Amino acid sequence: MMKTQDKQVIHFALCLNNEGYKASLEVGKLYRIITDEQAAAHGLIRIVDESGEDYAFSANRFYPVPLPENVEEALLTSS
């Protein structure tokens, strides 16, 4: 019998490239991902940027980072 694993939802991504968005994104910083299937279908990822608002950016600017649940909870509850 095979075990099926739950698909982990990744809530954070590391910025790899901020070219053209230097005021909005910092390279090497973790950003919160907002799930947006429509944006993903177009190669975009919705990120809460430095303004505190969420915007769609090219997904290749980011590396999704799976984090332990307790780390994600701490990041999501801190402001």
Backbone as CSV, one residue per row, in Angstrom:
resi,resn,N_x,N_y,N_z,CA_x,CA_y,CA_z,C_x,C_y,C_z
1,MET,0.838,-1.187,0.000,0.000,0.000,0.000,0.884,1.253,0.000
2,MET,0.624,2.189,-0.913,1.415,3.419,-0.990,0.786,4.493,-0.125
3,LYS,1.640,5.239,0.514,1.171,6.371,1.298,1.101,7.594,0.393
4,THR,0.055,8.361,0.527,-0.009,9.609,-0.217,0.290,10.738,0.752
5,GLN,1.111,11.657,0.307,1.469,12.796,1.147,0.617,13.985,0.757
6,ASP,0.264,14.776,1.745,-0.468,16.001,1.458,0.449,16.943,0.703
7,LYS,-0.114,17.619,-0.276,0.668,18.593,-1.030,0.892,19.808,-0.131
8,GLN,2.163,20.134,0.094,2.481,21.265,0.962,2.274,22.565,0.207
9,VAL,1.581,23.480,0.840,1.391,24.801,0.260,2.542,25.673,0.742
10,ILE,3.246,26.256,-0.203,4.373,27.114,0.138,3.875,28.551,0.235
11,HIS,4.163,29.189,1.373,3.659,30.534,1.626,4.710,31.629,1.499
12,PHE,5.964,31.255,1.262,7.039,32.244,1.183,7.971,31.954,0.015
13,ALA,8.571,33.026,-0.512,9.520,32.881,-1.613,10.677,33.853,-1.404
14,LEU,11.848,33.442,-1.825,13.060,34.237,-1.721,13.220,35.052,-2.990
15,CYS,13.448,36.345,-2.855,13.649,37.215,-4.011,15.045,36.975,-4.586
16,LEU,15.120,36.682,-5.876,16.382,36.444,-6.563,16.791,37.607,-7.457
17,ASN,15.820,38.440,-7.859,16.092,39.503,-8.821,15.101,40.644,-8.594
18,ASN,15.614,41.840,-8.331,14.731,42.994,-8.132,14.913,44.058,-9.218
19,GLU,15.539,43.686,-10.326,15.777,44.637,-11.416,14.469,45.287,-11.859
20,GLY,14.445,46.616,-11.833,13.255,47.364,-12.192,12.284,47.557,-11.031
21,TYR,12.551,46.922,-9.902,11.664,47.000,-8.734,12.463,47.201,-7.454
22,LYS,13.545,47.977,-7.521,14.458,48.129,-6.375,13.762,48.705,-5.142
23,ALA,12.749,49.535,-5.317,12.027,50.098,-4.174,11.009,49.107,-3.605
24,SER,10.612,48.123,-4.400,9.563,47.192,-3.998,10.076,45.860,-3.476
25,LEU,11.267,45.447,-3.942,11.793,44.120,-3.616,13.255,44.202,-3.210
26,GLU,13.654,43.360,-2.264,15.052,43.254,-1.843,15.550,41.848,-2.149
27,VAL,16.655,41.756,-2.900,17.246,40.459,-3.210,17.660,39.787,-1.901
28,GLY,17.366,38.500,-1.779,17.733,37.735,-0.596,16.719,37.791,0.527
29,LYS,15.621,38.497,0.328,14.602,38.614,1.371,13.454,37.651,1.086
30,LEU,12.869,37.101,2.166,11.686,36.248,2.047,10.444,37.124,1.949
31,TYR,9.578,36.778,1.012,8.315,37.499,0.833,7.160,36.521,0.926
32,ARG,6.050,37.011,1.449,4.844,36.191,1.563,4.191,36.044,0.197
33,ILE,3.785,34.817,-0.118,3.077,34.523,-1.365,1.580,34.562,-1.098
34,ILE,0.842,35.199,-1.985,-0.615,35.173,-1.962,-1.032,34.243,-3.093
35,THR,-1.755,33.174,-2.779,-2.169,32.218,-3.797,-3.052,32.900,-4.828
36,ASP,-2.674,32.759,-6.096,-3.422,33.353,-7.200,-3.248,32.448,-8.420
37,GLU,-4.213,31.550,-8.624,-4.144,30.583,-9.716,-4.090,31.271,-11.078
38,GLN,-4.826,32.356,-11.222,-4.867,33.069,-12.497,-3.499,33.671,-12.821
39,ALA,-2.851,34.274,-11.833,-1.513,34.831,-12.041,-0.530,33.715,-12.386
40,ALA,-0.604,32.593,-11.658,0.295,31.460,-11.888,0.163,30.927,-13.315
41,ALA,-1.041,30.948,-13.851,-1.277,30.471,-15.215,-0.552,31.332,-16.245
42,HIS,-0.198,32.549,-15.841,0.508,33.477,-16.735,1.981,33.634,-16.360
43,GLY,2.489,32.715,-15.523,3.905,32.760,-15.144,4.227,33.815,-14.102
44,LEU,3.199,34.229,-13.364,3.378,35.261,-12.340,3.172,34.671,-10.953
45,ILE,3.698,35.378,-9.965,3.516,35.012,-8.563,3.099,36.281,-7.824
46,ARG,2.070,36.166,-6.986,1.586,37.330,-6.225,2.332,37.376,-4.905
47,ILE,3.003,38.507,-4.660,3.889,38.702,-3.506,3.470,39.942,-2.738
48,VAL,3.552,39.878,-1.405,3.380,41.079,-0.582,4.752,41.740,-0.543
49,ASP,4.869,42.892,-1.227,6.172,43.548,-1.372,6.451,44.535,-0.247
50,GLU,7.476,45.367,-0.417,7.900,46.316,0.621,6.830,47.344,0.973
51,SER,5.873,47.585,0.083,4.804,48.549,0.364,3.757,47.957,1.309
52,GLY,3.812,46.621,1.478,2.805,45.951,2.304,1.594,45.516,1.502
53,GLU,1.585,45.843,0.214,0.500,45.450,-0.680,0.953,44.264,-1.516
54,ASP,-0.011,43.506,-2.068,0.374,42.376,-2.912,0.288,42.757,-4.389
55,TYR,1.307,42.347,-5.125,1.419,42.605,-6.555,1.905,41.344,-7.250
56,ALA,1.578,41.217,-8.532,2.035,40.079,-9.328,3.378,40.439,-9.966
57,PHE,4.344,39.556,-9.772,5.671,39.688,-10.365,5.968,38.427,-11.156
58,SER,6.922,38.508,-12.073,7.356,37.331,-12.813,7.857,36.286,-11.817
59,ALA,7.366,35.060,-11.946,7.706,34.000,-10.998,9.199,33.692,-10.994
60,ASN,9.902,33.945,-12.105,11.333,33.625,-12.143,12.184,34.582,-11.318
61,ARG,11.575,35.598,-10.742,12.282,36.508,-9.826,12.407,35.908,-8.431
62,PHE,11.686,34.816,-8.174,11.575,34.255,-6.834,11.859,32.765,-6.816
63,TYR,12.266,32.290,-5.637,12.444,30.861,-5.399,11.531,30.490,-4.233
64,PRO,10.461,29.717,-4.499,9.568,29.297,-3.411,10.330,28.468,-2.376
65,VAL,10.130,28.798,-1.096,10.872,28.147,-0.016,9.897,27.444,0.931
66,PRO,9.962,26.103,0.979,9.128,25.400,1.959,9.737,25.573,3.347
67,LEU,8.929,25.962,4.301,9.394,26.186,5.679,8.627,25.270,6.627
68,PRO,9.237,24.932,7.754,8.496,24.165,8.760,7.262,24.953,9.213
69,GLU,6.215,24.241,9.554,4.943,24.872,9.910,5.095,25.912,11.024
70,ASN,5.877,25.607,12.060,6.023,26.559,13.174,6.742,27.832,12.736
71,VAL,7.657,27.733,11.785,8.362,28.917,11.267,7.385,29.764,10.448
72,GLU,6.595,29.112,9.600,5.602,29.846,8.820,4.601,30.568,9.710
73,GLU,4.137,29.879,10.751,3.179,30.497,11.685,3.786,31.734,12.329
74,ALA,5.050,31.642,12.740,5.722,32.785,13.358,5.830,33.953,12.381
75,LEU,6.183,33.658,11.123,6.314,34.716,10.116,4.967,35.320,9.758
76,LEU,3.934,34.503,9.678,2.606,34.999,9.313,1.957,35.824,10.420
77,THR,2.313,35.541,11.672,1.700,36.293,12.774,2.484,37.542,13.136
78,SER,3.749,37.630,12.705,4.531,38.834,13.003,4.240,39.893,11.945
79,SER,4.238,41.124,12.373,3.957,42.219,11.430,5.092,43.185,11.387
